[in-house]
Amino acid sequence: MKILANRLGVLLLAGLWIISAAAAETTIKVGVYDYPPYAVETNQGFEGPTVALVKLLNEVQTRYHFVLTPTTARRRYKDFASGEFDVIFFEQVLWGWQNYPLLESQRFVSGGEIMITQLKTRRNQDYFNDITDKRLLGVLGYHYGFADFNSDVDYLTQTFSIHLVKNQQKVIELIVQEKADIGIVDKAYFLYYLRKHPEYRDELYYSEHYDQSYQHGALLREKGPIPLTAFNQMLQKLKQNGQLARLLQQYELDEFTSTTHNSTSR
């Protein structure tokens, strides 16, 4: 009987320890919106590198628990200001975050946006040099270098001949249908799209230069639930054990290195 009581006591203490450990975890809300290829919204939720990175961050430590909080490209600033989330991945301060209390993490992925068009006879890279006489396609809430990062709809539509749609897939589809002259899309997403739709490889032509090149990291709320040093330590651990590199390779993204060029306006 005494042995049984001791065993029950041990089990009770173990149970209390597990509950205490779980309760000690600090929840970190990660804002996520449809931003292919970094986050792709489906009928079942989100998928892509953002989801995979959240999983890795939860596996590499036990102090914090990262959870996804859906938002949108246009609403993410308001949601951050109201406390809906505290961290957002694959972002840049220049994308409208200058006046928010944010800290920028180590950068871990490089990329950029390109211009695409229908492949026509005699069309070459010079076609992208002057867009003032072109019909453009962009995405609502996105910031573009040719517009000096001003995402205001009225400014864009009054300054350029541009039509704004809900996502990058729609941009590509409308270019295929010749509904506009030039679309602006993330290069990694464009290549991802062509892998899924190889029939369009010979129909589309893209710029060799970026409208913007960037090096993404994460943006964290200043004085938020997770210190910048703690987050950077997690990233460093994922870099050292090779998990971050494998994640980026899985989605055919380029890892940021110290030799990567600085961001340029798009």
N, C-alpha and C positions, 0 to 999 in steps of 0.2 A: 504493500500500500504506500509505504514511504517512497519507494522507487518511482511508483506511478505519479505520486504528487510532485516529485522532483522533475520528472519528465514534463509534466504539464506546466510546471513553473518555467522550465527552459523554453518550451514552445510559446508560452505567453509572452515571455521577455523578447523572444525572436520576433513574434508578431508585432509587439509594440515598437521594436526597433525598426521594422520595415515600414510601419505606418509613420513613425517619426521621420525616417529618411525621406519618405515620399512627401510628407508635409513640408519638409525643409527645402524642397526644390522651389526655385523661383521661376514662375511662368514668364516667358519672353514671347510677346506677341509680334509676329513677323508679318508685315503687310505684303500682300501678293495680289497682282492684277495680271490680266492677259497681256503678256509681253513676250511673244515667241522670239527666239527659242528658249528664253530663260524661264518662262512660266507659260504653260499652255492650258487654257481653260477648256474643259470638256464637260459632257453631261454628268460625268462621275466626279467632277471636282478638278483640281489642278494636277498637272504632271510636268516633269521636266527638271532642270538643274536646281531650281529653287526648292522644290520638294525633296530632292535627293540631298541637298546641302543641309536642310533642316534635320533629316534623318541622321546624317553623319554627326552633326553637332550634338544631337541627343545621345549618340552612342559613345562619343569620345570623352564624356564627362557626366557627372551626376548632380552637379550643383544647380544647373539651370535646365528648364524644360521648354523647348521652342515649339510653338504652335502657329499654324497659319491663320491669318485673318484676312479674308477677301476684301478687296477694295477695287477701284478702277483707276485708269490712267489720269482722269481728270479729278476724281474725288480724293485721291490719296493725300493731298495736302490738307484738306479739310479734316479727313479722318485722323491724320497724324496730330493736328492741332487739338482735336477733341479727345485725344488719348486712346483712339481705337487700336493703335499699334505703336511699338517702340523701336522697331528695327525694320529696315527694308533692304533687300539685297539687289545687286546689279543696278545700282543707281549712281548718279553724279550730282554733286552740289549745284553745278551749273544748270541743272534741269529744274530750276525754279525753287530750289531749297535754300537760297542764300540768306533769307531772313528768318529761318527756323533754327531753334536751339539744337543743333545736330553736331555730331562728331563723325569723322570719316575713318573707317577701318583701313587696314592694309588692303591694297588692291590685289586681286587674285585672278582676274581674267581680262583679256584684251579683245577688242572687237571694233566694229565701225559700221557705218551705214553707207550704202551705195545708191546710185540712181540706176534705174532699169528702164528699158524701153523695148519696143518691138524691133526685132532685127530686120532691117531693110537694106536693100541694095545701096552700096556706097555710104552707108552710115558708119561713122567711126567715132573715136573719142572726142573729137571736136564738137560733136552734137551736144555734149553735156556742158560745154563751156559757158553758154548763155541760155539761161532758163527764162528770161523775161518774156519771150514770145512763145513759151511752151505751156500746155495744159498739164498741171501737176496733180499728183495724188499723194495724200498724206493720211496720217491717223489722228483722230481727235485726241487731244491731250499730250501729244508728242512734241518735243522741242527739236527744231531744225536749225542747223548752222546758217543756211542761206537766209534765214529769217532772224538771225542773231538771237536764237533761243527763245524768241517770243512766241508762246503757244496760244495767245489770245485769238479766238476764232475770227473776230471782226478784223483784227489787224491782218491776219493771214489772208483772208478772202478779199480784203480791200487793197492789199499791197501786191498780191500775186494772183495769177489765174490758177487757183488751187481748189480742189474738192477734197473734203476730209471725210474719211470713212471709219468704220468701227475697228478694223484690225488690218494687219499686214497681208493676211491671206487675201482679203478683198482687194487690196492695192494690186497685188500680182494678177489676180483674176481679171480685173478691169483693164490692166495693161494688155493682157492676152487678148481681150475682146476689143482692143484698140479704142477704149473709151476715153483715153488720155494719152499724152505724149510721154510723160516721165513719171515714174513712181519712186518714192524713197523708202527703202526697206533695210533692215539689218542684214548684213552680208551672211552671217551665220544662218539666219532664218531662210534667206533666199536659197542658199545651197541645200539646206534641209528640205525645202519645198521641192526643189528640182530632183532630189533623190526620191521623193514620193511621187513626183510627176515627171518622169524622164522624157515624156512626149513633148515637153515644152522647152527642152534644152536648145533646140535649134530655132526656136521662135523668139527667144529673149536675149537681149544684149545688155551688158551692165558696165558701169564706169569703173575704170581702173583706180581712180582716186576716191577717197572717202569724202562724203559730205561732212562727216565727222568721224574721227577715230577716238576711241575711248578706252580707258582702263577702269573696269568696274571693281568696286568693293562693296561694303555695306555702309549704310548710314544709321547711326544709333542716336537715340534721344540723349541729349546732354543731361547728366544727373538722373538718368533713367535706371531701370532695374538691373542692368548689367553694365559694369564699367568697360570702357574701351580696352583697357589693358587685358582684362579677362577674355574678351572676345578675340582679340588679336592672338592671345596665347592658344586659343582653340584652333584658330586658322593655322598657326605655325605648327601645331601638332599634326594637323591634317596634311600639311605640306610635307613634313618630315617623314610621316609614315606612308606617304604615297597615295593616300586615299583621295586627296583633292585632285591630284593629277589624273587619277583613274576616272574620277567623276567627269572632269572636263573632257577627257578623251572619249568617254562614252557618248557625249553629246557633240563631239567634234568642235570644241571650243578651244581657243588659245589661252594657255596659262600666262598670266602677267609675270614678267621678269624685270630685273633692274635695267635691262637693255631696251625695254619697250619704249617707244617714243611717247612723249607727252601728248595729252589730249589736244586736239585742235577743234576749232569751232566748225559747226556743220551748217 
